[in-house]
Amino acid sequence: MTPLQNVQHFRSNAIKTERHRQGVKFLSFTRRYGTLVIFVLLVAAAAYISTDFLTLRNVMNLLRQASTTIIMAIGMLFVVLTRGIDLSIGSVLAVGGVIAALLAPEWGLPASIAVALVAGLICGLACGTLIAYLRLPPFVITLAMMTVARGSAFILTGGQPIMLNDAASGLSTFAGGYIGPVPYPVLLMAAIVLLGTFVLMFTSFGRLVKAIGSNEEAVRLSGIRTQRYIVAVYVISGFMAALAGVLITGRTGVGAPNVGVGFELQVIAAVVIGGASLMGGRGDALNTVLGALILAIIGNIMNLSNVPGYTQQVIMGAVIVAAVILQKIQNQKMS
């Protein structure tokens, strides 16, 4: 090459390198703040579409409706971080709700709630043990638990909804009560989100959960018993699902065996839209909350705009597909 050609070649490589660096920086920004940007734009669009959206009453109602999804999404986040999935949470939610409604008249409210939460823990423990120690596929095991738990809910209730009586009035008071303008379930949800954030960011458990999702074999070879952590995340997910079931029972006043159908897909969507990778190792609680709120806002906008329910399902599905495609593109560009 002539000296002039060398200079031109150098300049061309420098331009390509700079463009690549800028592209990586942009993808890194979207991965870190993309969910927040989408959330802010969506709030602005919703406020423009409907003047009722930013009213205090609507915002609090939206947060209360989203609180159960967010609670379950925090549990699902721990599972997804280990490269797992939990399809049973909608059915475990139903089991928790009907147990609380069934036992409250004879056992009292605290004992009935405790048993409901323990039932969720047992469901998670069963799934986690089979997945961690027998190395069975999470999709298959949690799908089986989804069927078992749903059937159990119908068996316990005889297929009939169980109405809450006076012994469980405290649960209805909590689920429908407020501190100032803020509903009690929203405060509970906020406490769980803060706890989940703390665990993932500042504890060895949280760091190991992410490490297992990134490279389980490397963690195992370092002397860590990875099975215990995998079991633990499914236990957390089962507990959160049962807790959400108790809250929904308190809010509706009914323990129904058919409640929560399809909730698992909504929760997984919230986690994915929040930026967590289905391949494990990446995700955080705050972005998961934003993912759940994005879904809630889309649903709220469509309700305020009188969009038919079936059309809402199509739009929600399109949003989920778009989030997964965007995540795949980001992973390919960053690799």
C-alpha positions as CSV (number, residue, x, y, z in Angstrom):
1,M,0.0,0.0,0.0
2,T,1.0,3.6,-0.6
3,P,1.3,5.9,2.4
4,L,-2.0,7.6,1.3
5,Q,-3.7,4.2,1.2
6,N,-2.4,3.3,4.6
7,V,-3.8,6.5,6.1
8,Q,-7.2,5.9,4.4
9,H,-7.2,2.3,5.7
10,F,-6.3,3.5,9.2
11,R,-9.1,6.1,9.1
12,S,-11.6,3.5,7.9
13,N,-10.8,1.1,10.7
14,A,-10.9,3.9,13.2
15,I,-14.3,4.9,12.0
16,K,-15.6,1.3,12.2
17,T,-14.1,0.9,15.7
18,E,-15.8,4.1,16.9
19,R,-19.1,3.1,15.4
20,H,-18.9,-0.3,17.0
21,R,-18.0,1.3,20.4
22,Q,-20.9,3.7,20.1
23,G,-23.2,0.8,19.2
24,V,-22.1,-1.2,22.2
25,K,-22.6,1.9,24.5
26,F,-26.1,2.4,23.1
27,L,-27.0,-1.3,23.6
28,S,-25.6,-1.2,27.1
29,F,-27.7,1.9,27.8
30,T,-30.9,0.3,26.5
31,R,-30.2,-2.9,28.5
32,R,-29.7,-0.9,31.7
33,Y,-32.3,1.9,31.3
34,G,-34.5,0.7,28.4
35,T,-37.3,-0.5,30.7
36,L,-37.4,2.8,32.5
37,V,-37.4,4.8,29.3
38,I,-40.4,2.7,28.0
39,F,-42.2,3.1,31.3
40,V,-41.8,6.9,31.2
41,L,-42.9,7.2,27.6
42,L,-45.9,4.9,28.3
43,V,-47.0,7.0,31.3
44,A,-46.8,10.1,29.1
45,A,-48.8,8.5,26.3
46,A,-51.4,7.2,28.8
47,A,-51.8,10.7,30.3
48,Y,-52.3,12.1,26.8
49,I,-54.8,9.5,25.8
50,S,-56.9,9.7,29.0
51,T,-57.1,12.6,31.4
52,D,-58.3,10.1,34.1
53,F,-55.0,8.1,34.0
54,L,-53.0,10.3,36.4
55,T,-55.7,10.8,38.9
56,L,-54.8,9.6,42.3
57,R,-57.7,7.2,42.4
58,N,-56.7,5.5,39.1
59,V,-53.0,5.4,40.0
60,M,-53.8,3.7,43.4
61,N,-56.2,1.3,41.8
62,L,-53.6,0.4,39.2
63,L,-50.9,-0.2,41.8
64,R,-53.3,-2.3,43.9
65,Q,-54.2,-4.5,40.9
66,A,-50.5,-4.8,39.9
67,S,-49.3,-5.6,43.5
68,T,-50.1,-9.3,43.3
69,T,-48.4,-9.6,39.9
70,I,-45.3,-7.8,41.2
71,I,-45.2,-10.0,44.3
72,M,-45.2,-13.1,42.1
73,A,-42.8,-11.6,39.6
74,I,-40.2,-11.1,42.4
75,G,-40.4,-14.8,43.1
76,M,-40.3,-15.7,39.4
77,L,-37.2,-13.4,39.0
78,F,-35.2,-15.6,41.4
79,V,-36.2,-18.6,39.4
80,V,-35.4,-17.1,36.0
81,L,-32.0,-15.9,37.3
82,T,-31.0,-19.5,37.7
83,R,-32.1,-20.3,34.1
84,G,-35.3,-21.9,35.4
85,I,-39.0,-21.3,34.9
86,D,-42.1,-21.8,37.2
87,L,-45.3,-22.4,35.4
88,S,-47.1,-23.5,38.5
89,I,-47.6,-20.2,40.2
90,G,-51.1,-19.5,39.0
91,S,-52.3,-22.8,40.4
92,V,-50.3,-22.4,43.6
93,L,-52.0,-19.0,44.0
94,A,-55.4,-20.7,43.8
95,V,-54.3,-23.3,46.4
96,G,-53.2,-20.6,48.8
97,G,-56.4,-18.6,48.4
98,V,-58.8,-21.5,48.9
99,I,-56.8,-22.8,51.9
100,A,-57.0,-19.4,53.6
101,A,-60.8,-19.2,52.9
102,L,-61.5,-22.8,54.1
103,L,-59.5,-22.8,57.3
104,A,-60.3,-19.3,58.6
105,P,-63.7,-20.2,60.2
106,E,-62.3,-23.0,62.4
107,W,-58.6,-22.2,62.7
108,G,-58.7,-18.4,62.8
109,L,-57.1,-16.0,60.3
110,P,-53.4,-16.1,61.4
111,A,-53.3,-19.9,61.3
112,S,-55.2,-20.2,58.0
113,I,-52.8,-17.7,56.3
114,A,-49.8,-19.6,57.8
115,V,-51.0,-22.9,56.4
116,A,-51.7,-21.3,53.0
117,L,-48.2,-20.0,52.9
118,V,-46.7,-23.3,54.0
119,A,-48.7,-25.0,51.2
120,G,-47.0,-22.6,48.7
121,L,-43.6,-23.4,50.2
122,I,-44.3,-27.2,49.9
123,C,-45.2,-26.8,46.2
124,G,-42.0,-24.9,45.6
125,L,-39.9,-27.4,47.6
126,A,-41.3,-30.3,45.6
127,C,-40.5,-28.6,42.2
128,G,-37.1,-27.4,43.3
129,T,-36.1,-30.8,44.7
130,L,-37.0,-32.6,41.5
131,I,-35.3,-30.0,39.4
132,A,-32.1,-29.6,41.4
133,Y,-31.4,-33.1,42.6
134,L,-32.9,-35.3,39.8
135,R,-31.9,-32.7,37.1
136,L,-35.4,-32.9,35.6
137,P,-36.5,-30.1,33.2
138,P,-38.1,-27.1,35.0
139,F,-40.7,-26.6,32.3
140,V,-42.0,-30.2,32.7
141,I,-41.9,-30.3,36.5
142,T,-43.6,-27.0,37.0
143,L,-46.1,-27.8,34.3
144,A,-46.9,-31.0,36.2
145,M,-47.2,-29.0,39.5
146,M,-49.5,-26.6,37.8
147,T,-51.9,-29.4,37.1
148,V,-51.5,-31.0,40.5
149,A,-52.1,-27.7,42.4
150,R,-55.1,-26.7,40.3
151,G,-56.6,-30.1,40.8
152,S,-56.0,-29.9,44.5
153,A,-57.7,-26.5,44.7
154,F,-60.8,-28.0,43.0
155,I,-60.7,-31.1,45.3
156,L,-60.5,-28.9,48.4
157,T,-63.4,-26.8,47.4
158,G,-65.5,-29.4,45.6
159,G,-65.3,-27.1,42.6
160,Q,-67.3,-24.3,44.4
161,P,-66.1,-20.9,45.5
162,I,-65.6,-20.4,49.3
163,M,-67.0,-17.2,50.6
164,L,-65.0,-15.5,53.4
165,N,-67.0,-15.2,56.7
166,D,-66.6,-12.9,59.7
167,A,-63.6,-14.9,61.0
168,A,-61.7,-13.7,57.9
169,S,-62.9,-10.1,57.9
170,G,-59.5,-9.0,58.9
171,L,-58.1,-10.3,55.6
172,S,-60.7,-8.4,53.6
173,T,-59.9,-5.3,55.7
174,F,-56.2,-5.6,54.9
175,A,-56.7,-6.3,51.2
176,G,-59.1,-3.5,50.8
177,G,-57.7,-1.0,53.4
178,Y,-55.6,2.1,53.1
179,I,-53.0,4.1,54.9
180,G,-53.9,7.5,53.7
181,P,-54.4,7.1,49.9
182,V,-52.1,4.1,49.7
183,P,-53.6,0.6,49.8
184,Y,-52.1,-1.9,52.3
185,P,-51.3,-4.5,49.5
186,V,-49.2,-1.8,47.8
187,L,-47.2,-1.2,51.0
188,L,-46.7,-5.0,51.3
189,M,-45.6,-5.2,47.7
190,A,-43.1,-2.3,48.2
191,A,-41.6,-4.1,51.2
192,I,-41.1,-7.3,49.2
193,V,-39.5,-5.4,46.4
194,L,-37.1,-3.7,48.7
195,L,-36.3,-7.0,50.4
196,G,-35.8,-8.7,47.0
197,T,-33.5,-5.8,45.8
198,F,-31.4,-6.0,49.0
199,V,-31.0,-9.8,48.7
200,L,-30.0,-9.7,45.0
201,M,-27.6,-6.7,45.4
202,F,-26.1,-7.1,48.8
203,T,-26.1,-10.8,49.9
204,S,-24.0,-13.8,48.9
205,F,-27.3,-15.7,48.2
206,G,-28.3,-13.2,45.5
207,R,-24.9,-13.1,43.9
208,L,-24.7,-16.9,43.8
209,V,-28.2,-17.1,42.3
210,K,-27.0,-14.9,39.5
211,A,-23.8,-16.8,39.2
212,I,-25.6,-20.2,38.9
213,G,-27.7,-18.8,36.0
214,S,-24.5,-17.5,34.3
215,N,-22.5,-20.7,34.7
216,E,-23.8,-23.3,37.1
217,E,-20.9,-25.8,36.4
218,A,-18.3,-23.2,37.4
219,V,-20.1,-22.4,40.6
220,R,-20.4,-26.1,41.4
221,L,-16.7,-26.7,40.7
222,S,-15.8,-23.9,43.1
223,G,-17.3,-26.0,45.9
224,I,-20.8,-24.4,46.2
225,R,-23.7,-26.8,46.5
226,T,-25.8,-25.3,43.8
227,Q,-28.8,-27.7,44.4
228,R,-29.6,-25.9,47.6
229,Y,-29.9,-22.5,45.9
230,I,-32.0,-23.9,43.1
231,V,-34.4,-25.4,45.6
232,A,-34.5,-22.2,47.5
233,V,-35.5,-20.1,44.5
234,Y,-38.5,-22.4,43.8
235,V,-39.5,-22.2,47.4
236,I,-39.4,-18.4,47.2
237,S,-41.6,-18.5,44.1
238,G,-44.1,-20.9,45.7
239,F,-44.3,-18.7,48.8
240,M,-44.9,-15.5,46.8
241,A,-47.6,-17.2,44.7
242,A,-49.4,-18.4,47.8
243,L,-49.1,-14.9,49.4
244,A,-50.6,-13.4,46.2
245,G,-53.4,-15.9,46.4
246,V,-54.2,-14.9,50.0
247,L,-54.3,-11.2,49.0
248,I,-56.6,-11.9,46.1
249,T,-58.9,-13.9,48.3
250,G,-59.0,-11.1,50.7
251,R,-59.7,-8.5,48.0
252,T,-62.5,-10.5,46.3
253,G,-63.9,-12.1,49.4
254,V,-63.9,-15.5,47.7
255,G,-61.5,-18.4,47.6
256,A,-62.0,-19.7,44.1
257,P,-60.3,-22.8,42.6
258,N,-60.2,-21.3,39.1
259,V,-58.5,-18.0,40.1
260,G,-55.1,-17.3,38.7
261,V,-55.5,-19.1,35.4
262,G,-52.9,-17.6,33.0
263,F,-51.2,-15.6,35.7
264,E,-47.9,-17.5,35.1
265,L,-47.7,-16.0,31.6
266,Q,-48.3,-12.5,32.8
267,V,-45.7,-12.8,35.5
268,I,-43.1,-14.3,33.1
269,A,-43.9,-11.5,30.7
270,A,-43.3,-8.9,33.4
271,V,-39.9,-10.4,34.3
272,V,-38.8,-10.5,30.6
273,I,-40.1,-7.0,29.8
274,G,-38.1,-5.9,32.9
275,G,-34.9,-7.0,31.2
276,A,-34.3,-10.4,32.9
277,S,-32.7,-12.9,30.6
278,L,-34.4,-16.3,30.2
279,M,-30.9,-17.7,29.8
280,G,-30.3,-16.8,33.4
281,G,-27.8,-14.6,35.3
282,R,-29.2,-11.2,34.5
283,G,-32.1,-9.2,36.0
284,D,-33.0,-7.1,39.0
285,A,-36.1,-6.4,41.1
286,L,-36.7,-2.8,40.3
287,N,-36.8,-3.4,36.5
288,T,-39.1,-6.3,37.1
289,V,-41.4,-4.0,38.9
290,L,-41.3,-1.6,35.9
291,G,-42.0,-4.6,33.6
292,A,-45.1,-5.5,35.6
293,L,-46.2,-1.8,35.7
294,I,-45.8,-1.5,31.9
295,L,-48.2,-4.4,31.4
296,A,-50.6,-3.0,34.0
297,I,-50.5,0.5,32.3
298,I,-51.1,-1.0,28.9
299,G,-54.1,-2.9,30.3
300,N,-55.3,0.2,32.1
301,I,-55.1,2.4,29.0
302,M,-57.0,-0.2,27.0
303,N,-59.7,-0.4,29.7
304,L,-60.0,3.4,29.9
305,S,-60.3,3.4,26.1
306,N,-62.9,0.6,26.1
307,V,-60.8,-1.8,24.0
308,P,-62.4,-5.2,23.9
309,G,-60.9,-8.0,26.1
310,Y,-59.9,-10.2,23.2
311,T,-58.1,-7.4,21.5
312,Q,-56.2,-6.7,24.7
313,Q,-54.9,-10.2,24.7
314,V,-53.6,-9.9,21.2
315,I,-51.9,-6.6,22.1
316,M,-50.4,-8.0,25.2
317,G,-49.0,-11.0,23.3
318,A,-47.5,-8.7,20.7
319,V,-45.8,-6.7,23.5
320,I,-44.3,-9.9,25.0
321,V,-43.0,-11.0,21.6
322,A,-41.5,-7.6,20.9
323,A,-39.7,-7.7,24.3
324,V,-38.2,-11.1,23.7
325,I,-37.0,-10.1,20.2
326,L,-35.4,-6.9,21.5
327,Q,-33.7,-9.0,24.2
328,K,-32.4,-11.4,21.6
329,I,-31.0,-8.6,19.4
330,Q,-29.3,-7.0,22.4
331,N,-27.7,-10.3,23.4
332,Q,-26.4,-10.9,19.8
333,K,-25.0,-7.4,19.5
334,M,-23.3,-7.5,22.9
335,S,-21.7,-10.9,22.3
